[in-house]
Amino acid sequence: MELKDKTIIITGASSGIGAAAALLFSAEGANVVLGARREARLEAIAGQIEQSNGRAAFLAGDVCDGAYAKALADLAEERFSGLDGAFNNAGMMGDAGPVTEMEPGNWQTVLETNLTSAFLSARAQIPALQRRGGGAIVFTGTFVGVSNGGMPGMAAYAASKAGLLGLTRSLASEHAAEGIRVNTILPGGTKTDMAGDDPAVHEFIAGLHPLKRMAEPREIAQSAMFLLSDRASFMTGAPVSVDGGISARLI
């Protein structure tokens, strides 16, 4: 079992990639600590895990709140006696449109949710990983903003996710000697709530990928599981494309 007896925090765990990760990590032996805003969904996922003889704890809150990030780390240590890793997956796309028409509030909200929350999460998680003697952090980025194929109308989303790579590299450099690894996955189009449910939109997104389809959330969760596992023991500071080949087509 890839994550046997490891305790992993998952944010954005109420749906999509985060929910898929919760079920997958648990099936691979992890104790999971689930975070998101929607308490009822977290409770349902935790219940599903426990019915399968897994171990799960959950706490609803806002990832943009530093106190909430610390509370999740504290919960991992209190419930499962330590923290071994985190999949900081929470994020949002925000309102699409050209910069000249974008409300500053939208820009700020997207950066806070996608980038500042990652900083707050890492700041709370790293002391717990240090007490454990090492561990791993994985962020969810995107191919948008990090390849040569810019996408119109997505400036806030692209900027926030590009900034995540700078944070990843700095954290990896700062904490590698302590046995703490930090990496970011770059998913392609994935069948989540963020992608909506319009078949025409899905068809367009699928067509951007050489594989000519969108990813299932579990496929993205599998890449995060690998980076959190001991199989990725010599990987840190890396942007890892899990994008159906779209980066090969755009770069």
C-alpha positions as a Markdown table, in Angstrom:
| # | Residue | x | y | z |
|---|---|---|---|---|
| 1 | Met | 0.0 | 0.0 | 0.0 |
| 2 | Glu | 1.6 | 3.2 | -1.2 |
| 3 | Leu | 0.6 | 5.4 | 1.8 |
| 4 | Lys | 0.3 | 2.8 | 4.5 |
| 5 | Asp | 0.1 | 4.5 | 8.0 |
| 6 | Lys | 0.9 | 7.9 | 6.6 |
| 7 | Thr | -1.3 | 10.9 | 7.7 |
| 8 | Ile | -2.1 | 13.2 | 4.8 |
| 9 | Ile | -4.0 | 16.5 | 4.8 |
| 10 | Ile | -6.2 | 17.1 | 1.7 |
| 11 | Thr | -7.7 | 20.5 | 1.0 |
| 12 | Gly | -10.5 | 21.0 | -1.6 |
| 13 | Ala | -11.6 | 17.5 | -0.5 |
| 14 | Ser | -15.3 | 18.0 | -0.8 |
| 15 | Ser | -15.4 | 17.3 | -4.6 |
| 16 | Gly | -13.5 | 16.7 | -7.8 |
| 17 | Ile | -9.8 | 15.9 | -7.5 |
| 18 | Gly | -9.7 | 16.4 | -3.7 |
| 19 | Ala | -12.6 | 13.9 | -3.1 |
| 20 | Ala | -11.0 | 11.4 | -5.5 |
| 21 | Ala | -7.7 | 11.8 | -3.6 |
| 22 | Ala | -9.4 | 11.2 | -0.2 |
| 23 | Leu | -10.8 | 7.9 | -1.4 |
| 24 | Leu | -7.7 | 6.8 | -3.2 |
| 25 | Phe | -5.2 | 7.7 | -0.4 |
| 26 | Ser | -7.4 | 6.0 | 2.2 |
| 27 | Ala | -7.6 | 2.9 | 0.0 |
| 28 | Glu | -3.8 | 3.0 | -0.1 |
| 29 | Gly | -3.5 | 2.9 | 3.7 |
| 30 | Ala | -3.4 | 6.6 | 4.6 |
| 31 | Asn | -5.1 | 8.4 | 7.5 |
| 32 | Val | -6.7 | 11.4 | 5.8 |
| 33 | Val | -7.6 | 14.8 | 7.2 |
| 34 | Leu | -10.1 | 16.4 | 4.9 |
| 35 | Gly | -10.6 | 20.2 | 4.5 |
| 36 | Ala | -13.0 | 22.3 | 2.4 |
| 37 | Arg | -15.8 | 24.7 | 3.0 |
| 38 | Arg | -18.8 | 22.3 | 2.5 |
| 39 | Glu | -19.1 | 20.4 | 5.8 |
| 40 | Ala | -21.9 | 18.1 | 4.7 |
| 41 | Arg | -19.8 | 16.8 | 1.8 |
| 42 | Leu | -16.8 | 16.3 | 3.9 |
| 43 | Glu | -18.8 | 14.4 | 6.4 |
| 44 | Ala | -20.2 | 12.2 | 3.7 |
| 45 | Ile | -16.8 | 11.4 | 2.2 |
| 46 | Ala | -15.3 | 10.7 | 5.7 |
| 47 | Gly | -18.2 | 8.4 | 6.4 |
| 48 | Gln | -17.6 | 6.5 | 3.1 |
| 49 | Ile | -14.0 | 6.1 | 4.0 |
| 50 | Glu | -14.8 | 4.8 | 7.5 |
| 51 | Gln | -17.4 | 2.3 | 6.1 |
| 52 | Ser | -14.5 | 0.9 | 4.1 |
| 53 | Asn | -12.4 | 0.5 | 7.3 |
| 54 | Gly | -10.4 | 3.6 | 6.6 |
| 55 | Arg | -9.5 | 6.4 | 9.0 |
| 56 | Ala | -10.6 | 9.9 | 8.3 |
| 57 | Ala | -11.1 | 13.2 | 10.1 |
| 58 | Phe | -12.5 | 16.4 | 8.7 |
| 59 | Leu | -12.8 | 20.1 | 9.5 |
| 60 | Ala | -14.7 | 22.6 | 7.4 |
| 61 | Gly | -13.3 | 26.1 | 6.8 |
| 62 | Asp | -11.7 | 28.6 | 4.5 |
| 63 | Val | -8.2 | 27.9 | 3.2 |
| 64 | Cys | -7.6 | 31.6 | 3.0 |
| 65 | Asp | -7.6 | 31.7 | 6.8 |
| 66 | Gly | -4.3 | 31.0 | 8.4 |
| 67 | Ala | -5.9 | 29.9 | 11.6 |
| 68 | Tyr | -7.8 | 27.2 | 9.6 |
| 69 | Ala | -4.6 | 26.0 | 8.0 |
| 70 | Lys | -3.1 | 25.5 | 11.5 |
| 71 | Ala | -6.3 | 23.9 | 12.8 |
| 72 | Leu | -6.0 | 21.2 | 10.0 |
| 73 | Ala | -2.4 | 20.5 | 10.9 |
| 74 | Asp | -3.2 | 20.4 | 14.6 |
| 75 | Leu | -6.1 | 18.0 | 13.9 |
| 76 | Ala | -3.7 | 15.6 | 12.0 |
| 77 | Glu | -1.3 | 15.6 | 15.0 |
| 78 | Glu | -4.1 | 15.2 | 17.6 |
| 79 | Arg | -6.1 | 12.5 | 15.8 |
| 80 | Phe | -3.3 | 10.6 | 14.2 |
| 81 | Ser | -0.2 | 11.5 | 16.2 |
| 82 | Gly | 1.6 | 13.3 | 13.4 |
| 83 | Leu | 1.6 | 14.6 | 9.9 |
| 84 | Asp | 3.4 | 13.0 | 6.9 |
| 85 | Gly | 2.2 | 14.9 | 4.0 |
| 86 | Ala | -0.3 | 17.3 | 2.4 |
| 87 | Phe | -2.1 | 17.6 | -0.9 |
| 88 | Asn | -3.0 | 21.3 | -1.0 |
| 89 | Asn | -5.5 | 21.1 | -3.8 |
| 90 | Ala | -8.1 | 23.8 | -3.1 |
| 91 | Gly | -8.5 | 26.4 | -5.8 |
| 92 | Met | -10.8 | 28.3 | -8.1 |
| 93 | Met | -10.8 | 29.7 | -11.6 |
| 94 | Gly | -12.7 | 33.0 | -10.9 |
| 95 | Asp | -14.5 | 35.1 | -13.5 |
| 96 | Ala | -13.1 | 34.8 | -17.0 |
| 97 | Gly | -12.5 | 37.9 | -19.1 |
| 98 | Pro | -9.9 | 40.3 | -20.3 |
| 99 | Val | -7.8 | 42.2 | -17.7 |
| 100 | Thr | -9.2 | 45.5 | -18.8 |
| 101 | Glu | -12.7 | 44.4 | -17.8 |
| 102 | Met | -11.7 | 42.4 | -14.7 |
| 103 | Glu | -12.8 | 43.6 | -11.3 |
| 104 | Pro | -9.9 | 44.0 | -8.8 |
| 105 | Gly | -11.9 | 42.0 | -6.3 |
| 106 | Asn | -12.0 | 39.0 | -8.6 |
| 107 | Trp | -8.2 | 39.2 | -9.1 |
| 108 | Gln | -7.6 | 39.4 | -5.4 |
| 109 | Thr | -10.0 | 36.5 | -4.6 |
| 110 | Val | -8.4 | 34.2 | -7.1 |
| 111 | Leu | -4.8 | 35.0 | -5.9 |
| 112 | Glu | -5.8 | 34.5 | -2.3 |
| 113 | Thr | -7.5 | 31.2 | -3.0 |
| 114 | Asn | -4.9 | 29.7 | -5.3 |
| 115 | Leu | -1.6 | 31.2 | -4.1 |
| 116 | Thr | -1.9 | 32.8 | -0.6 |
| 117 | Ser | -3.8 | 29.8 | 0.7 |
| 118 | Ala | -0.8 | 27.6 | -0.5 |
| 119 | Phe | 1.6 | 29.8 | 1.5 |
| 120 | Leu | -0.7 | 29.7 | 4.6 |
| 121 | Ser | -1.1 | 25.9 | 4.3 |
| 122 | Ala | 2.7 | 25.3 | 4.0 |
| 123 | Arg | 3.5 | 27.6 | 6.8 |
| 124 | Ala | 1.2 | 25.6 | 9.1 |
| 125 | Gln | 2.2 | 22.2 | 7.8 |
| 126 | Ile | 6.0 | 22.4 | 7.7 |
| 127 | Pro | 6.4 | 22.6 | 11.5 |
| 128 | Ala | 4.3 | 19.4 | 11.8 |
| 129 | Leu | 6.4 | 17.7 | 9.1 |
| 130 | Gln | 9.6 | 18.8 | 10.9 |
| 131 | Arg | 8.4 | 17.2 | 14.1 |
| 132 | Arg | 7.7 | 14.1 | 12.2 |
| 133 | Gly | 11.2 | 14.1 | 10.7 |
| 134 | Gly | 10.3 | 14.8 | 7.1 |
| 135 | Gly | 7.4 | 14.4 | 4.7 |
| 136 | Ala | 6.0 | 15.7 | 1.4 |
| 137 | Ile | 3.8 | 18.6 | 0.2 |
| 138 | Val | 2.0 | 18.6 | -3.2 |
| 139 | Phe | 0.2 | 21.6 | -4.6 |
| 140 | Thr | -2.3 | 21.5 | -7.5 |
| 141 | Gly | -1.2 | 23.9 | -10.3 |
| 142 | Thr | -2.2 | 23.9 | -13.9 |
| 143 | Phe | -0.7 | 23.9 | -17.4 |
| 144 | Val | -2.3 | 27.3 | -17.8 |
| 145 | Gly | 0.2 | 30.1 | -17.2 |
| 146 | Val | 3.3 | 27.8 | -17.2 |
| 147 | Ser | 3.5 | 26.7 | -20.8 |
| 148 | Asn | 4.0 | 28.8 | -23.9 |
| 149 | Gly | 0.3 | 28.5 | -24.8 |
| 150 | Gly | -1.4 | 31.3 | -22.9 |
| 151 | Met | -5.2 | 31.2 | -22.7 |
| 152 | Pro | -7.2 | 34.4 | -23.1 |
| 153 | Gly | -9.5 | 35.5 | -20.3 |
| 154 | Met | -7.6 | 33.6 | -17.6 |
| 155 | Ala | -5.1 | 36.2 | -16.3 |
| 156 | Ala | -5.9 | 35.8 | -12.6 |
| 157 | Tyr | -6.0 | 32.0 | -12.7 |
| 158 | Ala | -2.8 | 31.8 | -14.8 |
| 159 | Ala | -0.9 | 34.3 | -12.6 |
| 160 | Ser | -1.9 | 32.6 | -9.4 |
| 161 | Lys | -0.9 | 29.2 | -10.6 |
| 162 | Ala | 2.4 | 30.4 | -12.1 |
| 163 | Gly | 3.2 | 32.0 | -8.8 |
| 164 | Leu | 2.7 | 28.6 | -7.1 |
| 165 | Leu | 5.7 | 27.2 | -9.0 |
| 166 | Gly | 7.9 | 29.9 | -7.5 |
| 167 | Leu | 6.6 | 29.1 | -4.0 |
| 168 | Thr | 7.2 | 25.4 | -4.7 |
| 169 | Arg | 10.9 | 25.9 | -5.7 |
| 170 | Ser | 11.6 | 28.2 | -2.7 |
| 171 | Leu | 10.0 | 25.8 | -0.2 |
| 172 | Ala | 11.8 | 22.8 | -1.8 |
| 173 | Ser | 15.2 | 24.6 | -1.5 |
| 174 | Glu | 14.5 | 25.8 | 2.1 |
| 175 | His | 13.5 | 22.4 | 3.5 |
| 176 | Ala | 15.2 | 19.7 | 1.4 |
| 177 | Ala | 17.9 | 19.1 | 4.0 |
| 178 | Glu | 15.1 | 18.4 | 6.6 |
| 179 | Gly | 13.7 | 15.6 | 4.4 |
| 180 | Ile | 10.7 | 17.6 | 3.3 |
| 181 | Arg | 9.9 | 17.4 | -0.4 |
| 182 | Val | 7.7 | 19.9 | -2.2 |
| 183 | Asn | 6.3 | 19.4 | -5.7 |
| 184 | Thr | 3.4 | 20.7 | -7.8 |
| 185 | Ile | 1.3 | 18.8 | -10.3 |
| 186 | Leu | 0.1 | 20.5 | -13.5 |
| 187 | Pro | -3.2 | 18.8 | -14.5 |
| 188 | Gly | -4.8 | 19.2 | -17.9 |
| 189 | Gly | -8.6 | 19.5 | -18.4 |
| 190 | Thr | -10.3 | 17.4 | -15.7 |
| 191 | Lys | -14.0 | 16.4 | -15.3 |
| 192 | Thr | -14.7 | 18.5 | -12.1 |
| 193 | Asp | -17.2 | 21.1 | -11.1 |
| 194 | Met | -14.8 | 23.8 | -12.3 |
| 195 | Ala | -15.1 | 22.5 | -15.9 |
| 196 | Gly | -18.9 | 22.8 | -15.8 |
| 197 | Asp | -21.3 | 20.3 | -17.5 |
| 198 | Asp | -21.7 | 21.7 | -21.0 |
| 199 | Pro | -20.9 | 18.8 | -23.5 |
| 200 | Ala | -19.7 | 21.3 | -26.1 |
| 201 | Val | -17.2 | 22.9 | -23.7 |
| 202 | His | -16.0 | 19.4 | -22.7 |
| 203 | Glu | -15.5 | 18.5 | -26.3 |
| 204 | Phe | -13.5 | 21.6 | -26.9 |
| 205 | Ile | -11.3 | 21.1 | -23.9 |
| 206 | Ala | -10.8 | 17.4 | -24.8 |
| 207 | Gly | -9.7 | 18.5 | -28.3 |
| 208 | Leu | -6.8 | 20.6 | -26.9 |
| 209 | His | -5.2 | 17.4 | -25.6 |
| 210 | Pro | -3.2 | 15.0 | -27.8 |
| 211 | Leu | -5.0 | 12.2 | -25.9 |
| 212 | Lys | -8.3 | 13.8 | -27.1 |
| 213 | Arg | -10.1 | 13.4 | -23.8 |
| 214 | Met | -10.3 | 15.0 | -20.4 |
| 215 | Ala | -8.9 | 13.4 | -17.2 |
| 216 | Glu | -10.9 | 11.7 | -14.6 |
| 217 | Pro | -10.3 | 13.2 | -11.1 |
| 218 | Arg | -8.8 | 9.9 | -9.9 |
| 219 | Glu | -6.1 | 10.0 | -12.6 |
| 220 | Ile | -4.9 | 13.4 | -11.3 |
| 221 | Ala | -5.1 | 12.1 | -7.7 |
| 222 | Gln | -2.9 | 9.2 | -8.6 |
| 223 | Ser | -0.1 | 11.6 | -9.6 |
| 224 | Ala | -0.4 | 13.4 | -6.2 |
| 225 | Met | -0.3 | 10.0 | -4.4 |
| 226 | Phe | 3.0 | 9.1 | -6.2 |
| 227 | Leu | 4.6 | 12.4 | -5.2 |
| 228 | Leu | 3.5 | 11.9 | -1.6 |
| 229 | Ser | 4.8 | 8.3 | -1.5 |
| 230 | Asp | 8.3 | 7.0 | -0.9 |
| 231 | Arg | 8.5 | 6.2 | -4.6 |
| 232 | Ala | 9.1 | 9.9 | -5.3 |
| 233 | Ser | 11.9 | 10.1 | -2.6 |
| 234 | Phe | 14.3 | 11.9 | -5.0 |
| 235 | Met | 11.8 | 14.4 | -6.4 |
| 236 | Thr | 11.5 | 17.9 | -5.0 |
| 237 | Gly | 10.9 | 21.4 | -6.5 |
| 238 | Ala | 9.4 | 19.9 | -9.6 |
| 239 | Pro | 6.5 | 20.9 | -11.8 |
| 240 | Val | 4.9 | 17.6 | -12.8 |
| 241 | Ser | 2.7 | 17.6 | -15.9 |
| 242 | Val | -0.3 | 15.4 | -15.8 |
| 243 | Asp | -2.0 | 16.9 | -18.7 |
| 244 | Gly | -2.8 | 14.4 | -21.5 |
| 245 | Gly | 0.1 | 15.8 | -23.5 |
| 246 | Ile | -1.1 | 19.3 | -23.8 |
| 247 | Ser | 2.2 | 20.8 | -22.6 |
| 248 | Ala | 4.1 | 18.8 | -25.3 |
| 249 | Arg | 1.9 | 20.4 | -27.9 |
| 250 | Leu | 2.1 | 23.9 | -26.6 |
| 251 | Ile | 5.8 | 24.3 | -25.5 |
